[in-house]
Amino acid sequence: MDIVTSVGVIDKAVGVLRVVARGPCTLAELQAGAQLPRATAHRLAAALVEHGLLRRDAAGRYDLGADLAGLGRVAAARFPLAALARPPLERLRAATGETVQLFVPEGPHRRCVLALQSPHALQWVVPEGALLPLEQGSAGRVLLGETSADGWVATVAEREPGVASVSAPVVTADGHVVAAVSVAGPIERLSSTPGDRFGAAVVDSAAAVTTALRTA
């Protein structure tokens, strides 16, 4: 379990939620995924059920609770970046035929706040809400301030074998990188030089998101 704050019980509860976000799980699976003692995992899961943040499904497994959906809608309404980015990212997906994503920095990680999946049967899936490391993958590198002379960063099999990606920054008027637009997919389609193939399109999409953000 990652220790993120000085409030251990919060870190543990969030760890439980993130394990369940990957899919419904039994108490044993929850305990193993969150790396907690069984009694602690049970106590936290039971409390989260009482608060509506978790629920028990028909098989008795823990799953995400209905109250999270309501909180998510409120968060989305107060955080308009994903909504502003959707039209440009939909155009990017149509142009590339690949999965596109929008990431924002979150501490030492990056959070996927928008994901539009490729129509191909073989695709690279990062669900909305997923938390990934900053130091790996083209989107993480962009959020850390890296860019090429052409305005994009590409990586091949850096975080996951067989996956290539290319990303570009969304930048505020005062020059801060607040998000990264990314195209990702199998190396077989993106090739070993994904930037040469899709870099310009990703940069154009990120520029459109930047414009939408600055004029909102």
C-alpha positions as CSV (number, residue, x, y, z in Angstrom):
1,M,0.0,0.0,0.0
2,D,1.3,3.4,-1.0
3,I,1.6,5.9,1.9
4,V,0.6,9.2,0.4
5,T,-0.4,11.3,3.4
6,S,0.2,11.4,7.1
7,V,-3.3,10.2,7.8
8,G,-2.8,6.4,7.5
9,V,-6.5,5.4,7.7
10,I,-7.3,7.7,4.7
11,D,-4.4,6.1,2.7
12,K,-5.7,2.6,3.5
13,A,-9.3,3.5,2.6
14,V,-8.3,5.0,-0.7
15,G,-6.2,1.9,-1.4
16,V,-9.2,-0.3,-0.8
17,L,-11.3,1.8,-3.2
18,R,-8.6,1.6,-5.9
19,V,-8.4,-2.2,-5.6
20,V,-12.2,-2.5,-6.0
21,A,-12.0,0.0,-8.9
22,R,-10.1,-2.7,-10.9
23,G,-13.0,-5.0,-10.5
24,P,-15.4,-6.7,-8.0
25,C,-13.4,-8.7,-5.5
26,T,-13.8,-10.9,-2.4
27,L,-12.4,-10.0,0.9
28,A,-9.3,-12.1,0.4
29,E,-8.7,-10.5,-3.0
30,L,-9.2,-7.1,-1.5
31,Q,-6.8,-7.8,1.4
32,A,-4.1,-9.0,-1.0
33,G,-4.6,-6.1,-3.4
34,A,-4.5,-3.5,-0.7
35,Q,-1.7,-5.3,1.2
36,L,-3.6,-5.0,4.5
37,P,-4.3,-7.4,7.4
38,R,-7.6,-9.2,6.9
39,A,-9.2,-7.5,9.9
40,T,-8.2,-4.1,8.7
41,A,-9.4,-4.7,5.2
42,H,-12.7,-6.0,6.5
43,R,-13.2,-3.1,8.8
44,L,-12.5,-0.5,6.2
45,A,-14.6,-2.2,3.5
46,A,-17.5,-2.5,5.9
47,A,-17.3,1.2,6.8
48,L,-17.1,2.2,3.1
49,V,-20.2,0.1,2.5
50,E,-22.0,2.0,5.2
51,H,-21.1,5.3,3.5
52,G,-22.3,4.1,0.2
53,L,-18.8,4.1,-1.4
54,L,-18.7,0.3,-1.7
55,R,-21.5,-2.2,-2.0
56,R,-21.8,-6.0,-2.0
57,D,-22.9,-7.6,-5.2
58,A,-25.1,-10.7,-5.6
59,A,-22.1,-13.0,-5.2
60,G,-21.0,-11.2,-2.0
61,R,-18.1,-9.5,-3.6
62,Y,-17.2,-5.9,-2.9
63,D,-17.9,-3.4,-5.8
64,L,-18.0,0.4,-6.1
65,G,-21.0,2.0,-4.4
66,A,-23.7,4.2,-5.9
67,D,-22.7,7.2,-3.9
68,L,-19.4,7.3,-5.9
69,A,-21.4,7.9,-9.1
70,G,-23.0,11.0,-7.6
71,L,-19.7,12.3,-6.3
72,G,-18.2,11.7,-9.7
73,R,-20.9,13.7,-11.4
74,V,-20.3,16.6,-9.0
75,A,-16.5,16.4,-9.5
76,A,-16.9,16.4,-13.3
77,A,-19.2,19.4,-13.2
78,R,-16.6,21.3,-11.1
79,F,-13.6,20.1,-13.2
80,P,-14.5,21.0,-16.8
81,L,-11.3,20.1,-18.4
82,A,-12.5,16.6,-19.4
83,A,-15.7,18.0,-21.0
84,L,-13.7,20.7,-22.8
85,A,-11.3,18.1,-24.1
86,R,-13.8,15.6,-25.4
87,P,-14.6,17.2,-28.8
88,P,-10.9,17.5,-29.8
89,L,-10.1,14.0,-28.5
90,E,-13.0,12.5,-30.4
91,R,-11.6,14.1,-33.6
92,L,-8.2,12.7,-32.7
93,R,-9.6,9.2,-32.2
94,A,-11.4,9.4,-35.6
95,A,-8.2,10.6,-37.3
96,T,-5.9,8.0,-35.8
97,G,-8.2,5.0,-35.2
98,E,-6.4,4.5,-31.8
99,T,-7.3,4.9,-28.2
100,V,-6.9,8.5,-26.9
101,Q,-6.6,9.7,-23.3
102,L,-6.3,12.8,-21.3
103,F,-4.1,12.7,-18.2
104,V,-3.7,15.2,-15.4
105,P,-0.9,15.3,-12.7
106,E,-1.9,14.1,-9.2
107,G,1.1,14.1,-6.8
108,P,3.7,11.6,-8.0
109,H,1.2,10.1,-10.4
110,R,-1.0,10.9,-13.3
111,R,-4.8,10.4,-13.4
112,C,-6.7,9.4,-16.6
113,V,-9.7,11.8,-16.7
114,L,-10.9,11.0,-20.2
115,A,-10.5,7.8,-22.3
116,L,-11.9,7.1,-25.7
117,Q,-11.3,3.6,-26.9
118,S,-10.1,2.5,-30.3
119,P,-12.6,0.6,-32.5
120,H,-10.0,-2.1,-33.1
121,A,-10.5,-5.4,-31.3
122,L,-6.8,-5.2,-30.2
123,Q,-6.6,-2.0,-28.2
124,W,-4.8,-0.5,-25.2
125,V,-7.2,0.2,-22.4
126,V,-6.6,2.6,-19.5
127,P,-10.0,3.2,-17.8
128,E,-11.0,6.7,-16.7
129,G,-9.9,7.2,-13.1
130,A,-6.8,5.0,-13.4
131,L,-3.8,6.2,-11.6
132,L,-0.4,5.6,-13.3
133,P,3.2,6.6,-12.5
134,L,4.5,9.9,-13.8
135,E,8.0,8.7,-14.6
136,Q,6.9,6.1,-17.2
137,G,5.0,6.5,-20.4
138,S,4.8,9.5,-22.8
139,A,2.0,11.2,-21.0
140,G,3.9,11.1,-17.7
141,R,7.0,12.5,-19.3
142,V,5.0,15.4,-20.8
143,L,3.5,16.2,-17.4
144,L,7.0,16.3,-16.0
145,G,7.9,18.9,-18.6
146,E,9.6,16.9,-21.3
147,T,8.9,17.7,-25.0
148,S,10.7,17.2,-28.3
149,A,11.4,20.1,-30.7
150,D,8.2,19.1,-32.4
151,G,6.1,19.4,-29.2
152,W,5.5,15.8,-28.5
153,V,7.0,12.9,-26.5
154,A,6.8,9.2,-27.7
155,T,7.6,6.0,-25.8
156,V,7.7,2.4,-26.9
157,A,7.2,-0.5,-24.5
158,E,8.4,1.8,-21.6
159,R,5.6,1.1,-19.1
160,E,3.9,-1.9,-20.8
161,P,5.5,-4.4,-23.2
162,G,4.0,-4.2,-26.7
163,V,2.5,-0.7,-26.2
164,A,3.6,2.5,-27.9
165,S,2.3,6.0,-27.2
166,V,2.8,9.7,-28.1
167,S,1.6,12.6,-26.0
168,A,1.6,16.4,-26.1
169,P,0.9,19.0,-23.4
170,V,-2.1,21.2,-22.6
171,V,-0.7,24.5,-21.3
172,T,-2.3,27.3,-19.4
173,A,-1.9,31.0,-20.4
174,D,0.9,31.4,-17.8
175,G,2.8,28.4,-19.2
176,H,1.9,25.6,-16.8
177,V,1.4,22.1,-18.2
178,V,-2.0,21.0,-16.7
179,A,-2.7,17.9,-18.8
180,A,-1.4,15.6,-21.5
181,V,-3.2,14.4,-24.6
182,S,-2.1,10.9,-25.5
183,V,-2.6,8.3,-28.3
184,A,-1.7,4.8,-27.3
185,G,-2.0,1.3,-28.9
186,P,-0.1,-1.8,-30.0
187,I,3.3,-1.3,-31.4
188,E,2.2,-3.4,-34.4
189,R,-0.1,-0.5,-35.5
190,L,1.7,2.6,-34.0
191,S,5.1,1.3,-35.1
192,S,8.4,1.8,-33.3
193,T,8.3,5.5,-34.1
194,P,4.8,6.5,-33.0
195,G,5.7,10.2,-32.9
196,D,6.5,10.2,-36.6
197,R,3.1,8.7,-37.3
198,F,0.8,10.6,-34.9
199,G,2.9,13.3,-33.2
200,A,1.6,16.1,-35.3
201,A,-2.1,15.1,-34.8
202,V,-1.6,14.8,-31.1
203,V,0.1,18.2,-30.9
204,D,-2.8,19.7,-32.9
205,S,-5.4,18.1,-30.5
206,A,-3.5,19.3,-27.4
207,A,-3.5,22.8,-28.9
208,A,-7.2,22.6,-29.4
209,V,-7.7,21.6,-25.8
210,T,-5.4,24.4,-24.7
211,T,-7.5,26.9,-26.7
212,A,-10.8,25.6,-25.3
213,L,-9.4,25.8,-21.7
214,R,-8.1,29.4,-22.1
215,T,-11.4,30.6,-23.7
216,A,-13.8,28.7,-21.4
